[in-house]
Amino acid sequence: MQEVNPFLWLIITVIDLYVWALIISVILSWLVSFNIVNTQNQFVNTVGNFLYRVTEPLLGPIRRMLPNFGGLDISPVVLILLLHFGKKLLISYWPH
């Protein structure tokens, strides 16, 4: 079995964690919009604020480039696809 370069492993792990942060952010936004969780709760507010600050720098430019889909935000899906594509490129072209 081939040993993975530690730097490549770190980059892939950070990308995977960011994808999970995107997924959790989307689920939390749905829970807030359907009034299942309340943003007046300090924990929910803190988690939501953290996820917004982490994900918005990459989601914002994608949202500006995408056409308006009538309230449907597909920017997280586009970003997840781009991150997976970048991860595959890294794995393919990383020097062995």
Secondary structure per residue as TSV (DSSP state, phi and psi in degrees):
chain	resnum	aa	ss	phi	psi
A	1	M	-	360.0	139.2
A	2	Q	-	-82.4	136.0
A	3	E	-	-77.9	137.6
A	4	V	-	-88.9	137.8
A	5	N	-	-61.8	133.5
A	6	P	H	-61.8	-33.8
A	7	F	H	-69.6	-39.8
A	8	L	H	-64.5	-42.7
A	9	W	H	-59.6	-43.0
A	10	L	H	-63.8	-44.4
A	11	I	H	-63.2	-44.5
A	12	I	H	-63.8	-40.6
A	13	T	H	-64.5	-41.7
A	14	V	H	-64.1	-41.1
A	15	I	H	-62.5	-44.6
A	16	D	H	-62.4	-41.7
A	17	L	H	-64.6	-37.0
A	18	Y	H	-66.9	-38.5
A	19	V	H	-61.8	-42.2
A	20	W	H	-65.0	-37.2
A	21	A	H	-63.0	-38.9
A	22	L	H	-62.7	-45.4
A	23	I	H	-63.6	-45.1
A	24	I	H	-64.1	-38.4
A	25	S	H	-62.7	-42.5
A	26	V	H	-64.3	-46.1
A	27	I	H	-63.2	-42.2
A	28	L	H	-63.8	-38.9
A	29	S	H	-65.6	-35.2
A	30	W	H	-66.5	-44.2
A	31	L	H	-62.5	-36.7
A	32	V	H	-70.8	-43.7
A	33	S	H	-68.8	-27.3
A	34	F	T	-93.4	11.6
A	35	N	T	56.8	35.8
A	36	I	S	-86.3	-38.6
A	37	V	S	-118.8	153.4
A	38	N	-	-109.0	130.3
A	39	T	T	-73.4	-7.6
A	40	Q	T	-72.4	-20.4
A	41	N	S	-68.0	128.1
A	42	Q	H	-61.6	-41.2
A	43	F	H	-65.1	-46.5
A	44	V	H	-61.6	-42.5
A	45	N	H	-63.7	-42.5
A	46	T	H	-65.6	-45.9
A	47	V	H	-64.3	-45.4
A	48	G	H	-61.9	-41.8
A	49	N	H	-65.1	-43.0
A	50	F	H	-61.7	-47.6
A	51	L	H	-64.2	-37.7
A	52	Y	H	-62.7	-45.4
A	53	R	H	-66.6	-30.5
A	54	V	H	-80.3	-39.4
A	55	T	H	-93.1	-27.8
A	56	E	H	-64.1	-34.3
A	57	P	H	-58.7	-30.0
A	58	L	H	-94.8	-29.3
A	59	L	H	-77.1	-33.5
A	60	G	H	-57.3	-52.0
A	61	P	H	-62.9	-33.7
A	62	I	H	-67.8	-41.4
A	63	R	H	-60.8	-38.6
A	64	R	H	-68.7	-28.9
A	65	M	H	-83.1	-27.9
A	66	L	S	-79.2	148.0
A	67	P	-	-71.4	164.8
A	68	N	-	-75.5	123.7
A	69	F	-	-105.3	25.4
A	70	G	S	68.1	46.8
A	71	G	S	92.8	-7.5
A	72	L	-	-92.5	119.2
A	73	D	-	-101.6	107.5
A	74	I	-	-101.8	8.5
A	75	S	H	-60.1	-36.0
A	76	P	H	-63.4	-36.4
A	77	V	H	-65.6	-43.9
A	78	V	H	-62.0	-44.2
A	79	L	H	-65.2	-40.9
A	80	I	H	-63.0	-42.4
A	81	L	H	-62.4	-42.5
A	82	L	H	-64.1	-39.7
A	83	L	H	-66.5	-40.9
A	84	H	H	-66.0	-38.7
A	85	F	H	-63.0	-45.2
A	86	G	H	-62.6	-37.6
A	87	K	H	-64.4	-43.3
A	88	K	H	-63.8	-39.6
A	89	L	H	-63.0	-43.7
A	90	L	H	-59.0	-45.8
A	91	I	H	-64.9	-40.2
A	92	S	H	-69.8	-39.8
A	93	Y	H	-103.4	3.6
A	94	W	S	-69.7	132.5
A	95	P	-	-65.3	137.0
A	96	H	-	-98.5	360.0
